[in-house]
Amino acid sequence: MSVEYREEPCRSALNRVQGMGFKWSLNPYMGCVHRCTFCYVRAFELRADRPPDDRYGTSIRVKTNIADVLRKELARPSWQREPIALGAATDPYQPAEGRYKLSRACIEVVGRSGSPLRIITRGPMIVRDIDVLVEASQRADISITFSIPTLDVDIWRKTEPGTAPPQQRLRALKELVDAGVHVGVGMAPILPGLSDKPELMEDVVRAARAAGATGVWANLLYLKPGTKEHYLRALERDWPELLPEYERLYARKAYLDATEVRAEVRALANKHGIRDRRRVKLRPPAEPEQLTLAV
């Protein structure tokens, strides 16, 4: 696949987010060569009048000045050191990061500001930045989630065509945890009829425990317009027997009730003893207590 990289400076680095577990996101790149068939960003692309189909991931915007812009934004008196999510709309450790090192630069900036940072990735390249992650974790609350929905090779190859194998992600996770960094596993999205099989979910939890993951969570696939059309076309190609069930499940809604799957993963996590077992736990220093004077 031919990929175009467009080096374009940005005017702002932080994006305000609504309806998520964080208020601010940070994306050094726009577009992603991982081209996961289920990627929810395809829905945003459709809303922005950009192609969400197979053309997505063939043109990557590189925000060459993002670290400098971010430094200025975090230095503003109005900044309250709220949590920032790195990689909410693209993988910060897709192949372009090997050349541009923008995610690395942003981690350094955020760490120096003392702002909490949440990183989600499928890219084992992140181990290259153990030095800055260790340093940042001693100044700010840093946590990483490796997205590992399944270890099944066939499902991975067909639904995450541009990503590194799950076992490589687990090896990267172990290396980071051994260095004292807080790293968990996100089993998302779980795909109905495919990766939701109990034995496949337990395989991921067992492997996460062996790698030293500090936690594990799960969520089901959701299909908004843009993502839905692309995913269903891929499903028809690879697992046509599942298409009627998906059309029924997602006929009138984008989200399915994930309560049962989340409970099952929590039970598996308890069964396998997943918890924070780091020998070295890197943490920022405690905030100084505000003394009050008796009057």
C-alpha positions as CSV (number, residue, x, y, z in Angstrom):
1,M,0.0,0.0,0.0
2,S,1.3,3.4,-1.0
3,V,1.1,6.0,1.8
4,E,1.4,9.8,1.5
5,Y,2.8,11.7,4.4
6,R,1.8,15.4,4.5
7,E,4.0,17.5,6.8
8,E,1.6,20.2,8.0
9,P,2.0,22.4,11.1
10,C,-0.9,22.7,13.5
11,R,-2.3,25.8,15.2
12,S,-3.5,23.9,18.3
13,A,-2.3,20.7,19.9
14,L,-5.0,19.8,22.4
15,N,-8.5,19.0,21.3
16,R,-11.5,19.2,23.7
17,V,-13.4,15.9,23.8
18,Q,-17.0,15.3,24.8
19,G,-18.6,12.0,25.8
20,M,-15.4,10.2,26.7
21,G,-13.5,9.5,29.9
22,F,-11.2,12.4,29.4
23,K,-11.6,16.1,28.3
24,W,-8.5,16.5,26.2
25,S,-6.9,14.5,23.4
26,L,-3.6,14.9,21.6
27,N,-2.9,13.4,18.2
28,P,0.5,14.0,16.5
29,Y,-0.8,12.3,13.4
30,M,-4.2,12.3,11.6
31,G,-4.9,9.1,9.7
32,C,-3.6,5.7,10.6
33,V,-1.9,3.1,8.5
34,H,-3.1,0.3,10.8
35,R,-6.4,0.4,8.9
36,C,-8.3,-1.7,11.4
37,T,-11.6,-2.7,9.8
38,F,-13.5,-1.7,13.0
39,C,-11.8,1.6,13.7
40,Y,-14.2,4.1,15.2
41,V,-12.3,7.0,13.6
42,R,-13.8,6.1,10.3
43,A,-17.1,7.5,11.6
44,F,-15.3,10.9,12.3
45,E,-13.8,10.8,8.8
46,L,-17.3,10.5,7.3
47,R,-18.6,13.4,9.3
48,A,-15.7,15.5,8.1
49,D,-16.5,14.6,4.5
50,R,-13.3,12.5,4.2
51,P,-13.3,8.9,2.8
52,P,-13.8,6.2,5.6
53,D,-13.3,3.3,3.2
54,D,-10.1,1.6,2.0
55,R,-8.6,5.0,1.2
56,Y,-8.4,5.8,5.0
57,G,-4.8,5.3,6.1
58,T,-3.3,6.1,2.7
59,S,-2.8,9.8,3.6
60,I,-1.3,10.7,6.9
61,R,-1.1,14.3,8.2
62,V,2.1,14.9,10.3
63,K,1.8,17.8,12.7
64,T,5.4,18.7,12.6
65,N,5.3,21.5,15.3
66,I,2.9,19.8,17.7
67,A,5.3,19.6,20.6
68,D,6.1,23.3,20.5
69,V,2.5,24.2,20.3
70,L,1.7,21.8,23.2
71,R,4.4,23.3,25.3
72,K,2.8,26.8,25.0
73,E,-0.7,25.5,25.7
74,L,0.4,23.7,28.9
75,A,2.3,26.8,30.1
76,R,-0.9,28.9,30.1
77,P,-2.1,30.1,33.5
78,S,-5.5,28.7,32.7
79,W,-4.3,25.1,32.2
80,Q,-5.5,23.0,35.2
81,R,-3.3,19.9,34.5
82,E,-6.3,17.8,33.4
83,P,-5.8,14.3,32.0
84,I,-4.7,14.1,28.3
85,A,-5.3,11.1,26.1
86,L,-2.5,10.6,23.5
87,G,-3.8,8.6,20.6
88,A,-7.6,9.0,20.8
89,A,-8.0,9.4,17.1
90,T,-4.9,7.8,15.7
91,D,-2.2,5.4,16.9
92,P,0.7,7.5,18.3
93,Y,3.1,4.7,17.6
94,Q,2.2,3.9,14.0
95,P,5.2,3.6,11.6
96,A,5.5,7.3,11.0
97,E,6.6,7.8,14.6
98,G,9.8,6.0,13.8
99,R,10.9,8.9,11.7
100,Y,9.2,11.9,13.2
101,K,9.3,11.1,17.0
102,L,6.4,13.4,17.7
103,S,4.8,11.2,20.3
104,R,8.1,11.0,22.1
105,A,8.4,14.8,22.1
106,C,4.9,15.2,23.3
107,I,5.4,12.8,26.2
108,E,8.5,14.8,27.3
109,V,6.4,18.0,27.2
110,V,3.5,16.6,29.2
111,G,5.8,15.0,31.7
112,R,7.5,18.3,32.5
113,S,4.1,20.0,32.9
114,G,3.0,17.4,35.5
115,S,-0.2,16.7,33.6
116,P,-1.7,13.2,33.7
117,L,-1.3,11.4,30.4
118,R,-3.1,8.3,29.1
119,I,-1.6,6.6,26.1
120,I,-3.4,3.9,24.0
121,T,-1.6,2.1,21.3
122,R,-1.1,-1.1,19.3
123,G,2.5,-0.2,18.5
124,P,5.4,-2.0,20.2
125,M,7.6,0.8,19.0
126,I,6.7,2.5,22.3
127,V,9.5,0.6,24.0
128,R,12.0,2.9,22.2
129,D,10.8,5.6,24.5
130,I,11.2,3.8,27.8
131,D,13.7,6.5,28.9
132,V,11.2,9.4,28.5
133,L,8.3,7.3,29.9
134,V,10.3,6.5,33.0
135,E,11.2,10.2,33.4
136,A,7.7,11.4,32.8
137,S,6.2,8.8,35.2
138,Q,8.4,10.4,38.0
139,R,6.8,13.8,37.3
140,A,3.3,13.0,36.2
141,D,0.6,10.3,36.3
142,I,1.4,8.3,33.2
143,S,-0.5,5.2,32.2
144,I,-0.4,3.1,29.0
145,T,-3.0,0.8,27.5
146,F,-2.0,-1.8,24.9
147,S,-5.1,-2.6,22.7
148,I,-5.1,-6.4,22.4
149,P,-8.7,-7.6,21.5
150,T,-7.6,-11.1,20.7
151,L,-4.6,-13.5,20.2
152,D,-6.3,-15.4,17.5
153,V,-4.0,-15.1,14.5
154,D,-6.8,-15.3,11.8
155,I,-9.0,-12.7,13.5
156,W,-6.0,-10.4,14.1
157,R,-4.8,-10.6,10.5
158,K,-8.1,-9.9,8.9
159,T,-9.3,-7.1,11.2
160,E,-6.1,-5.3,12.1
161,P,-4.1,-5.7,8.8
162,G,-1.5,-3.0,9.5
163,T,-0.7,-3.7,13.1
164,A,2.1,-5.6,14.9
165,P,1.2,-9.1,16.1
166,P,-0.4,-9.3,19.6
167,Q,2.5,-11.3,21.0
168,Q,4.8,-8.4,20.1
169,R,2.6,-6.0,22.0
170,L,2.7,-8.3,25.0
171,R,6.5,-8.4,24.9
172,A,6.6,-4.6,24.8
173,L,4.1,-4.4,27.7
174,K,6.4,-6.6,29.8
175,E,9.4,-4.5,29.0
176,L,7.6,-1.4,30.1
177,V,6.2,-2.9,33.2
178,D,9.6,-4.2,34.2
179,A,10.9,-0.6,34.0
180,G,8.2,0.5,36.4
181,V,5.7,2.0,34.0
182,H,2.0,1.5,34.5
183,V,0.7,-0.6,31.6
184,G,-2.6,-2.4,31.1
185,V,-4.5,-4.3,28.4
186,G,-7.6,-3.0,26.7
187,M,-9.6,-5.9,25.1
188,A,-11.4,-3.6,22.6
189,P,-13.2,-4.0,20.5
190,I,-14.6,-7.5,21.3
191,L,-16.2,-8.7,18.1
192,P,-19.5,-10.6,18.4
193,G,-19.3,-14.1,17.1
194,L,-15.6,-13.8,16.7
195,S,-13.4,-12.7,19.6
196,D,-16.2,-12.9,22.2
197,K,-15.7,-16.7,22.6
198,P,-15.0,-17.4,26.3
199,E,-11.8,-19.4,25.5
200,L,-10.4,-16.6,23.3
201,M,-11.1,-13.9,25.9
202,E,-9.4,-16.1,28.6
203,D,-6.4,-16.5,26.3
204,V,-5.9,-12.7,26.3
205,V,-6.4,-12.4,30.1
206,R,-4.0,-15.2,30.8
207,A,-1.3,-13.7,28.5
208,A,-1.8,-10.3,30.0
209,R,-1.2,-11.7,33.5
210,A,1.9,-13.5,32.3
211,A,3.3,-10.2,30.8
212,G,2.6,-8.4,34.0
213,A,-0.3,-6.1,32.9
214,T,-1.4,-3.9,35.8
215,G,-5.0,-4.2,34.7
216,V,-7.4,-5.3,32.0
217,W,-10.7,-4.0,30.6
218,A,-13.0,-4.8,27.7
219,N,-15.6,-3.2,25.5
220,L,-17.7,-4.4,22.6
221,L,-17.6,-3.3,19.0
222,Y,-19.7,-0.2,18.2
223,L,-20.6,0.7,14.7
224,K,-21.4,4.3,13.7
225,P,-22.0,5.3,10.1
226,G,-18.7,5.2,8.3
227,T,-17.3,2.5,10.5
228,K,-20.4,0.3,10.0
229,E,-20.4,0.2,6.3
230,H,-16.7,-0.6,6.1
231,Y,-16.7,-3.2,8.8
232,L,-19.7,-5.0,7.3
233,R,-18.1,-5.1,3.9
234,A,-15.0,-6.7,5.4
235,L,-17.2,-9.1,7.4
236,E,-19.0,-10.1,4.2
237,R,-15.6,-10.9,2.6
238,D,-14.1,-12.8,5.5
239,W,-17.0,-14.3,7.5
240,P,-20.1,-14.0,5.3
241,E,-22.0,-16.4,7.6
242,L,-22.0,-13.8,10.3
243,L,-23.3,-10.9,8.3
244,P,-27.1,-11.5,8.9
245,E,-26.5,-11.6,12.7
246,Y,-24.6,-8.3,12.6
247,E,-27.2,-6.7,10.5
248,R,-29.8,-7.7,13.1
249,L,-27.7,-6.7,16.1
250,Y,-26.7,-3.3,14.7
251,A,-29.9,-2.6,12.7
252,R,-31.1,0.3,14.9
253,K,-28.2,1.1,17.2
254,A,-24.4,1.6,17.1
255,Y,-23.8,0.3,20.7
256,L,-24.5,-3.1,22.2
257,D,-24.9,-3.7,25.9
258,A,-21.4,-4.7,27.0
259,T,-22.4,-5.4,30.6
260,E,-22.0,-9.2,30.3
261,V,-18.7,-9.1,28.4
262,R,-17.2,-6.7,30.9
263,A,-18.4,-8.8,33.8
264,E,-16.9,-11.9,32.2
265,V,-13.5,-10.2,31.7
266,R,-13.5,-8.9,35.3
267,A,-14.2,-12.4,36.5
268,L,-11.3,-13.7,34.4
269,A,-9.0,-11.0,35.7
270,N,-9.9,-12.0,39.3
271,K,-9.4,-15.7,38.4
272,H,-5.9,-15.1,37.0
273,G,-4.9,-12.6,39.6
274,I,-4.4,-9.5,37.4
275,R,-3.4,-6.5,39.5
276,D,-0.5,-4.0,39.8
277,R,2.4,-6.3,40.6
278,R,5.2,-4.0,39.5
279,R,8.4,-4.4,41.6
280,V,9.2,-0.8,40.9
281,K,6.2,1.5,40.8
282,L,7.0,4.9,39.3
283,R,4.8,7.7,40.6
284,P,5.0,11.4,40.6
285,P,5.8,13.0,44.0
286,A,2.8,13.7,46.2
287,E,1.4,17.2,46.1
288,P,2.5,19.3,49.1
289,E,-0.1,19.7,51.7
290,Q,-1.6,23.2,52.1
291,L,-0.9,24.3,55.7
292,T,-3.6,26.3,57.4
293,L,-2.9,28.7,60.2
294,A,-5.1,28.8,63.2
295,V,-6.5,32.3,63.9
